[in-house]
Amino acid sequence: MAVLASRGTRDLLKNHRWLHWLLHRRWLQFALVLPTLLGFVLVILAGLFGTPLGAKNLAIVFVWIVWWALLICLLVPFGARVWCLACPIPAPGEWLSRLSFIRWGTQKLGLGRRWPRSLRNLWPATLGFLAIALFSAVVTTRPAVTGWVLLGLVVVAIITHLVFERRAFCRYLCPVGGFLGLYSMAAPVELRRRDAETCLQCQFKSCYRGSTPASLAVGGEGGYPCPMSEFPGAPMERNNYCIMCTECIKACPYDNITVNVRPFGQDLYVPRGRKLDEAFKGFVMLGSALAYSLIMLGPYGWLKDWANLSSIPEFLGYAAIFLGTTLVAGPLIHLGVSWLMRLAATGQGRGGVSLRRVFIDTAYTLVPLGLLAWVAFSISFVLPNISYAAAVLSDPFGWGWDLFGTRDVPWQPIVAGWIPYLQIPILLVGLAWSLRAGLRILGQVFEEKPAAMRAGLVLAVYLTALTGAFLRFYLG
């Protein structure tokens, strides 16, 4: 499995010494987090005290248009969870619990309890995402709501850091981290060990436990235990829970941790680690993209009104549609398709490969299509609204300031008439990628090529139908 996951990789730190030097500096993460934290504080203040007009408030424009566009269209597809390296939300709690901004040390503040075993999964993060997604029409248009949500996340992260060990918030609670981990499987970068034998012989396991005086006597710059409780020496075969914090790079006394570039989507083909909670996260993300396309881009204005909390009964109707699509319809349809794939492959409804395995493993075929469906959906509102950024940069609170002389830059949609022609190839690439991934995954599930191909025909119809549903809303 490890050979499969590392095929075609290129060691960036070996080939670029400046990057090797940079990632070994203890001040790197602080230097990246500090500006994002200052911007985060400004966004919260703008949300709470600025104009209630979303198009003129920094909180709405920079969080839900600029940041979201960078995250979903650039950072995740090409950088995995690199955003987590600079994310400001866990920073105050982490600094407080470590009693340090930069310097490595052994002092700790907090109870250091272990996260409950029954909650060591993606279900809490998925529920958090759904809670925000359900109220997204309000959160993404009302600055004060955005401000309170972001402030609430920081408070929860601080409390979690002071009660539990490591970054329990990022691993189990963060509503953004859940889908970042899922879609980071498709990215062309990875943080991995170099030599397996070096890890087997290592007595320190500093990449997981953190540096000690004994390990520092051998090498390393001093690193904290992996915040996400990952163990690169195990080996770590998937990106899902690696936040690219580089602590393991700094802690390893043998310089055996590196960053690789690789072909897109390699983690999708690693059988070990596929789980039901991750599968459901895939359904929730793809279902949410489809539901948003229906509500925001479909010809149903009344649905938009329901989503905007026009009245409680109508909002409950919207909630039923949204949650029904993401939590019920998607998984049930996939369950039916899984049964058909199993039937087509084996010629029998029972025996052989379990339905559970087919259901879970083939859920990962939805990752490429889901990622690119989100990209296609995002450009439908990012390109028409990104020009608001110039004005709010000069007047972040909507108070009439003109800090950089851009306050009066008019709103101008970008290539509005061409958006469907951008969405079509994006979705078709997602479809082709998912089909390719599906055939490889089905080959692992059923082993015999003819059986996998028969199941692949069912999967192809399923994925094509999903893509057609998105195109229906995008093309009108």
N, C-alpha and C positions, 0 to 999 in steps of 0.2 A: 504493500500500500504506500509506503513511504517513497518508493521509487516512482510510482505512478504520480504522486502528488508533486514530486520535484522535477519531473521530466521537462527539459527545455528551459530551465531556469538560468539566470545569470546573476552572479553575486555582485551587487552594486558597491558594497563597501570594499571589496577586494579590488575592483576596477576603478574606483573613484576615491582616492585617499582623502580628499577634502571632505567628502561625505562621511567617511569613517571618523575623521577628526571631529566633525560637527556633532555626530550622534553620540559621541563619548563625552560630550561636555555636560556637566551637571546643570548649567544655567539654561540649556536649550529650551526645555519645556516652559520654564518660567518666562523666558523671553517671548515665547509664542502665546502663552496664556494671558500675560499682563495686558496687551492691547485689546484682546478679545474681551477680557473682563471689564476694562474701562468702557468699551463700546456697549457691553451688556448692561452695565449700570446706567449708562445714558439712555439706552432703550427702555429700561424699566421706568426711569424718571419721566421720559417722554410719554410713555403709556399712561402713567398715573396722573401726571400734571399737565400734559400737553393738550392740544386741540382734540376734540372727539372725532374730527373728520379723518378717517383712515388714510385717505390719499395725501394728506398733508402732515401726517405724523410719522416720525422716524420708526416707532415701534412696529407699525404695520408694514411700511414699505421695505425696511431693511431686514426684518425677520422673515416675513412671509413672501417676499418677492426676491430680494437680493440674496439673503442667506440661503433660502430654500433652493433657488436656482443654482447657486454654487454647489450646494450639498448634493442634490439629487442628479444634477446634470454633469457634474465634473468630479467632485471629491470622491463620492462613493464608487462610481463606475471605474475610475482610474486609480484611486488612492486607498481603497478599502476603508478602514476606520481611521484614516489619518486625521479627520476632524477631531476625534477624541483626544489627540495629542494637544490640541489648542482649546478644547472646550472649557469655558469658564464656569459652568454650573458646579462641578465637583471641587473646583480649586479651593474656595475658602474652607470647606470642611477638611480637605486633605491637608492643607497647610496647618490648620489648627490641630489636627490629630497628630501631625508629625512635629509640631512646634518648630517648623522651619519652612522657609520659602524655597531655598535652593540646596543648602548644605545637607549632605547625607549624615544621618545620625541614628542613634538607637533609642532616643527619647520618644515616648508616645503619650498622647493624652486621649482618654476614652476608655470604655469598658472592654473593647476588643473581643466581643462575643462572636461566635460563629453564626452565620446566617442559618435559619431553620432548614433542616434537610428537606422537608416537604415543599419548601418554596424555592428550591434550587433549580429553577427552570425559567422559561420565558413567559409563563402565564401571568405573573404580576405586571411585567412590562407590556404585555399585549393588552391587558385590561386598561393600563394607563394610557396607551396609545388610543384605544377605542374611546375612552372617556373624552380625550381631547378631540379626536376625530369626529365624534358625535356632535360636539358643539363647535365644530370648525367654522361654520358660517358666522358664528358670533365672535369666536376667538380671533379670526383673521380679518375682521372688519371693525372691531371696537377696540381702540388702543388700551383702554383701562383694563379690559379683560385680559389682553395679552400681557400687560404689565403684571397683573396679579398672578397669572399662571406661571410666568417666568420666575417671579419672586418666590412663589410657592415651591417650585422645583429646587431652588437654592436652599431654602429652609429644610426641605425634606432631605436633601443631600448632606447638609451639615449634621442634622440629627442622626442620620444613618452612619456617617463617619464616626461620630462620637459613641455610638452604641455597638456597632459591628466592626469586625476587622476588615482591612483592605478596602476596596471600592465596591462594597455590596450594592450601593445605589446604582453604579454603572452596570454591574453585571446582571442585577435582577429587577431593578425598578425603573430605570430610565426609559421613558416611552420612545425616545429617539434611538437609543442604543439597540433596542430589539431589532428594528428593521435595518439599522446599519450593519449589524452582525450578519443578518440573513443575506443581504445583497453584497456584502464584502466578499462573499464566496466567489463572486463573478469577477472580481478585480484582478488586474495583472501584477500586483505586488504582494509580497508576503514577508513576514518576519519568521525566520526558521534557524535551527541549528545548522552548523556546517558539517561536522564530523560526528557520527554516531558513537564511535569508540571513545572519543574524548569525553562525551557526556556520561558514558557508562563507567568510565574510570574516575570521574570527578567525585570527590568526597564532600564537596561543599554544597552543591546544588544551589548555588547563589542566585541563579535565574529565578528560582521559585521561592527560596527562603530569604533572600536578601544577603548583602555582604556581611562579613564578619571580619574582625581583625586578622584572623588566620587566612581567610581568602584574599584579603587585601595585601597580605605579605607576598602572595603569589602573583597577583595582578588585579586589574580592574580599577575603576575610578570611585567605586562605592555606589551601590544601588540598593533601593528598597525592594522588599519582596514583591513579586508580581501582583499588581493591584487586582487583577482579575482571577488570581489563583490558577493561572495556566502554567504548564511546565514544558518549556521548549525542548528539554532533553528527553521527553517521554517516547516518541517525538510528538510535537504539536503539528497536526496535519491540515488544519483548517483555520481560516481567518476569523471565524465567527466571534470569538471572545478575546481577540488580541486588539488592544486599543492603541497599539503603536507608541506606547509611552517611552520606550527605549530603556526602561530601568534594567531589563535583563541584559541589554548590550553593555551597560555600564557596570553591572555586577559581575559578569562572567570573568573569572580570572584568567581564562585561556583564550579570550577573544574568539569564542566559538559561535557567537550569535551574529547573524547578519540579516540584511534586507535583500531580497531577490526580486527581479522582474521575471515574469513567466507568461505563458499563454493565458488568455482570458478564461475564467471559469474552471480552473483546475480543481478547486475544492469540491465542486459538484460531483466529482467522480470518486471521492473518498467514501467508501461504504461505512466505515466506522464513525459513529457519532450521529447518525441520522436518528431523529427523535420526533415523537408526536407533537411536542410543543413547538418545535421549529417548523414542522409541516403546517400546523395551524397558523403560525405566523405568516407563512406564505399565502395561505388562503385569505387571511385578514387583509394583507397588504394588496393582493390582487383584487379582492372584492371591494376594498375601499376605493381603489383607483377606478373600478368600474362603476361603483355607486356615485362617486363624485362626477364622473363623466355623464352619467344619467341626470344627476341633479343640476349640475352647473352648465352643462353643454347641451342637454337634451331640450326638446320643445315643451318642457313642462314647467312653466313659470310658477305654478302653484306649489311645486315641490320646493323651490327656492324660498318662497314665503314661509312654508312650514319649517324649513331648516333654520330660518332667521327668528324663530321663537315668536311668530306673530300671535300665536295663542297656544296654551298648553295642550289641548286636545290635538291640534294640528301637528305640534311638535312630536307628540307621542306617535302619531301616524308616520311621520318622517323617521323617527327612531326605529319603529318596527320595520320599515323598508330597509334602512341602512344596516341595522344589526341582523335582519333576516338575510340580507345579501352576503354579509361578511362571515357570519357565524353559523348560518344554517344552510343556505342554498349552495354556497361554494363547496363546503365539505361534503354535503350529501351528493352533489353532482359528481364530485371527484370519487366518492365511494362507489357510485354506480359505474363510473368509467373504469375504476380499478377492477371491479368484478368482471366487467366485459373484457378487459385486457387479460385477466387471469384465465377467463373462459376461452378466449381466442388462443392463448398460448398453450394451454394444457388440454383443452377439449373437455374439461370437467369443471363443475362448480365447486367441488371440494377436493381436498387432498393436495399434495405437492406443496408449492410455495403458498404461504399463508396470505390471506387477503390483507391482513394488517401490514405485512411487509410491502406488498404491492402498493397499498394506500400511502404509506409513509415515504417509501423510496421514490415513487413517481411524483410525489408532491414537490420534490426538488427540481423537477423539470419546469416548474412554473417560475423559478427564480429569474432566469433571463427575460422571459416575457413580462413578468411583473415589474422588473426594474425598468425596462424600456417603455412599458405602459405608463409608468410614473413620469418618465422623461417626457413622453408625448403629451401627457395631460398637463404637466407643469408648463411647457412652453405655450400652452393655450392661454394662460393668464400672465406668465412672466413677460413675454414679448410685448403684449399690448400695454403693460403697466410699468415696465422697468424705467421708463423715462421720468417717472415721478421721483426717482432717486436723486436726481440733480437738484431739484427744488428743496427737498427735505434735508439734504446735506447742509444747505445753508440756513435752513429754518427748521431744526429738528423738532421743536415744540409747537410749531405753527403759531408763533407769537409775533411774527413780522420781522424776524431777524434776517440778515443777508450776509452771513459770515464769509462766504466765498464768492459772492456775486452771482450765484446761480438760482436765487430764490424765484425769479420770474421766468425761468426756462419753462416753456410751455409743454404740456403733456403731448406726446407724439407717439402713437403706437408704431412698433417696429414690424415691418413686413407682415402686417395683419392679414392681408389677402393670401399670403403664401403659407400660413400656418398649417392648413391641412396637407399641403404638399411636403411639409417637413415631417408631419406626424405619420404619414403613410409609410415612407421608407424606414422610419424608426421602428414602427410596429412590425413591419415585415422582417427586419433584422432580428427583432425579438422572437418572432415566430420561428424563423430558420434556426436560430441559436437554441431555442427550447427543443425543437425537433431533433437537432443533433445531440443535445444533452440527453434527451429522452431515449434515443436508441442506445447510447452507451450505458445508461442506467438500467434499461431493460435487459441489456446483455449481461449485466451483473446479476439481475434478479432471476432471470430464467436460464442463463448459461448457454443453452442451445440456441444458435443463431436463428433457425427457422421459427422457433417459438417466440423469440424476441421480436422478430420482424412482424409476425402476426399481431402481437400486442402493440407494436409500433403503429400499425395501420389505425387501430382504435384511438391511440394517443394522438395521431396526426389529425383525425377528424375533430377530436376534442379541442386541441390547441387552435386549430383553424377556426372553429366556431367561436372560441373566446376572442380571437383577434378580430373576427368579423363583427362581434358585438361592439368592440371599441371603435372600429372604423365606422360603424353605423352612427354613433354619436358624434364623431369628429367630422364626418362628411355631411351630416344632416340628412 
